[in-house]
Amino acid sequence: MQALTSFRARLTESVNDFRKKYPAFEEAYSSYAGQYGEDAVRLHEPFKISETIDPVIIVLGRTTTLSYRDSRRALTGSLGSIELERGFVYILGRREPLDSKLVVWSRRAETEVEQYDSRVRIVPSRIHAALFASQDGEVLFDDLGSSSGSILAGETTKPEPFITLYATPRIVVHRVVIRTKYSGSRAK
């Protein structure tokens, strides 16, 4: 609960700081808030991606993939990587106008991490998601209300597999259940 409270406070602070520091963030935020409203960028249901087995796959806008490696606290795409520092928020989004680059805005830099194909119907939102690395080492992910959704897939260290879907109600999820072949020890 403490991490969630810190995440909310740090997100508000980071949005305000990034709007002043990065012209591309200001443009992305202003155009997004102008289209969807000032309250469109907010936390919904943060998901803990720390204490996971490397990697956690993060999909933004259906086709833009990143990986998070908890062992290094690193978010990586084909164009770059960032290491998450404790106590800080990282906002993922794209520039406006479209330049086919997914960007992570942080207190240190505006970092291009992945290229996306702007020809697809669903691209990452201008202000898409956020990561928060709490002081106690917990890392949380949340889709900030993007219009294109997010998918997380990975496994906790328990081990416990997970798939988390952040989506609008219009998204149809097709689930195919496959019979488990091996559960527990195998008979000889």
C-alpha positions as CSV (number, residue, x, y, z in Angstrom):
1,M,0.0,0.0,0.0
2,Q,2.9,2.3,0.8
3,A,4.4,1.8,-2.7
4,L,1.0,2.7,-4.3
5,T,0.7,5.9,-2.3
6,S,4.3,6.8,-3.3
7,F,3.6,5.9,-6.9
8,R,0.6,8.3,-7.1
9,A,2.6,11.1,-5.6
10,R,5.7,10.6,-7.7
11,L,3.7,10.2,-10.9
12,T,2.0,13.6,-10.4
13,E,5.4,15.2,-9.5
14,S,7.1,13.5,-12.5
15,V,4.4,14.6,-15.0
16,N,4.9,18.2,-13.8
17,D,8.7,18.0,-14.0
18,F,8.8,16.3,-17.4
19,R,6.4,18.8,-18.9
20,K,8.9,21.5,-18.0
21,K,12.0,19.5,-18.9
22,Y,11.1,17.8,-22.1
23,P,9.4,19.6,-25.0
24,A,8.4,16.3,-26.6
25,F,6.7,15.2,-23.3
26,E,4.9,18.5,-23.0
27,E,3.6,18.1,-26.6
28,A,2.6,14.5,-26.1
29,Y,0.9,15.2,-22.7
30,S,-0.9,18.4,-23.9
31,S,-2.3,16.8,-27.0
32,Y,-3.3,13.7,-25.1
33,A,-5.0,15.6,-22.3
34,G,-6.6,17.9,-24.9
35,Q,-8.1,14.9,-26.7
36,Y,-9.1,12.8,-23.7
37,G,-9.3,15.2,-20.8
38,E,-6.9,16.2,-18.0
39,D,-8.0,13.2,-15.9
40,A,-7.2,10.7,-18.7
41,V,-3.6,10.1,-17.3
42,R,-4.0,8.3,-14.0
43,L,-3.1,5.1,-12.2
44,H,-5.6,2.3,-12.6
45,E,-4.3,-1.0,-11.1
46,P,-0.5,-1.2,-10.7
47,F,1.0,-4.6,-11.2
48,K,4.2,-5.7,-9.4
49,I,6.9,-6.8,-11.8
50,S,9.7,-7.2,-9.3
51,E,10.6,-10.6,-7.8
52,T,10.1,-12.1,-11.2
53,I,12.1,-14.5,-13.3
54,D,13.8,-12.7,-16.2
55,P,12.3,-11.5,-18.5
56,V,8.8,-10.0,-18.1
57,I,7.5,-9.2,-21.6
58,I,5.6,-5.9,-21.9
59,V,3.5,-5.3,-25.0
60,L,2.2,-1.8,-25.7
61,G,-0.4,-1.2,-28.4
62,R,-0.5,-4.9,-29.3
63,T,2.8,-5.0,-31.3
64,T,5.4,-2.9,-29.5
65,T,7.4,-5.2,-27.2
66,L,9.9,-4.4,-24.4
67,S,11.5,-6.7,-21.8
68,Y,12.0,-6.0,-18.1
69,R,14.8,-7.8,-16.4
70,D,14.4,-7.7,-12.6
71,S,17.9,-9.1,-12.0
72,R,19.3,-5.8,-13.5
73,R,16.2,-3.6,-12.9
74,A,16.4,-2.9,-16.6
75,L,13.8,-2.1,-19.3
76,T,15.1,-3.0,-22.7
77,G,13.9,-2.5,-26.3
78,S,15.7,-2.8,-29.7
79,L,16.9,0.8,-29.6
80,G,18.0,1.2,-26.0
81,S,17.8,0.3,-22.4
82,I,17.4,2.0,-19.1
83,E,18.2,0.9,-15.5
84,L,15.5,1.8,-13.0
85,E,16.6,3.8,-10.0
86,R,14.8,3.4,-6.6
87,G,12.3,6.2,-5.8
88,F,11.7,7.3,-9.4
89,V,8.9,7.1,-12.0
90,Y,9.5,6.3,-15.7
91,I,6.8,7.3,-18.2
92,L,6.5,5.4,-21.5
93,G,4.9,6.9,-24.6
94,R,5.4,8.2,-28.0
95,R,6.1,11.6,-29.5
96,E,3.5,13.7,-31.3
97,P,3.6,13.8,-34.3
98,L,4.4,10.1,-34.9
99,D,8.0,9.3,-35.4
100,S,7.8,5.5,-34.8
101,K,9.9,5.6,-31.6
102,L,8.7,4.5,-28.2
103,V,10.3,6.8,-25.6
104,V,10.9,6.5,-21.8
105,W,10.9,9.8,-20.0
106,S,12.8,9.8,-16.7
107,R,14.5,12.3,-14.4
108,R,17.8,11.7,-16.3
109,A,16.8,11.6,-19.9
110,E,14.4,11.1,-22.8
111,T,15.4,7.7,-24.1
112,E,14.3,6.0,-27.3
113,V,13.9,2.3,-26.4
114,E,11.9,0.7,-29.2
115,Q,10.7,1.3,-32.7
116,Y,7.1,0.6,-33.6
117,D,5.4,0.3,-37.0
118,S,3.1,3.4,-37.4
119,R,1.3,1.6,-40.2
120,V,-0.5,-0.7,-37.7
121,R,-3.9,0.4,-36.5
122,I,-3.0,0.3,-32.8
123,V,0.2,2.0,-31.8
124,P,1.4,3.0,-28.3
125,S,-0.4,6.0,-26.8
126,R,1.3,9.4,-26.4
127,I,1.2,8.9,-22.6
128,H,0.9,5.1,-22.3
129,A,2.3,3.6,-19.1
130,A,4.5,4.2,-16.1
131,L,7.0,2.2,-14.1
132,F,7.8,3.0,-10.5
133,A,10.8,1.7,-8.6
134,S,10.0,2.2,-4.9
135,Q,12.6,2.9,-2.2
136,D,12.2,-0.7,-0.9
137,G,13.0,-2.2,-4.3
138,E,9.4,-3.0,-5.5
139,V,8.8,-2.3,-9.2
140,L,5.3,-1.5,-10.3
141,F,3.9,-1.2,-13.8
142,D,0.6,0.6,-14.7
143,D,-1.1,1.4,-17.9
144,L,-2.1,5.1,-17.5
145,G,-5.4,4.8,-19.3
146,S,-3.9,4.3,-22.8
147,S,-6.3,3.9,-25.7
148,S,-4.4,0.9,-27.0
149,G,-3.8,-1.2,-23.9
150,S,-0.9,-3.2,-22.5
151,I,-0.1,-6.8,-21.9
152,L,2.4,-8.2,-19.3
153,A,3.6,-11.8,-19.4
154,G,6.1,-13.4,-17.1
155,E,6.6,-15.6,-14.0
156,T,7.1,-14.7,-10.4
157,T,10.0,-16.3,-8.4
158,K,7.5,-18.5,-6.5
159,P,7.2,-19.7,-9.5
160,E,3.8,-18.5,-10.6
161,P,3.1,-17.6,-14.3
162,F,1.0,-14.5,-15.1
163,I,-0.5,-12.7,-17.9
164,T,-2.0,-9.2,-17.1
165,L,-4.1,-7.5,-19.7
166,Y,-4.9,-3.7,-19.5
167,A,-7.6,-3.2,-22.2
168,T,-10.7,-1.2,-23.1
169,P,-14.0,-3.1,-22.8
170,R,-14.1,-3.4,-26.6
171,I,-11.2,-5.9,-26.6
172,V,-12.3,-9.6,-27.1
173,V,-9.9,-12.0,-25.3
174,H,-9.8,-15.4,-26.9
175,R,-8.5,-18.0,-24.5
176,V,-7.7,-21.5,-25.4
177,V,-7.3,-23.9,-22.4
178,I,-4.8,-26.6,-23.0
179,R,-4.8,-29.8,-20.8
180,T,-1.8,-30.0,-18.5
181,K,0.5,-32.8,-19.5
182,Y,2.7,-32.9,-16.4
183,S,1.6,-31.8,-13.0
184,G,4.0,-32.7,-10.3
185,S,6.3,-35.7,-10.5
186,R,6.1,-37.9,-13.6
187,A,5.1,-41.6,-13.1
188,K,7.8,-44.0,-14.2
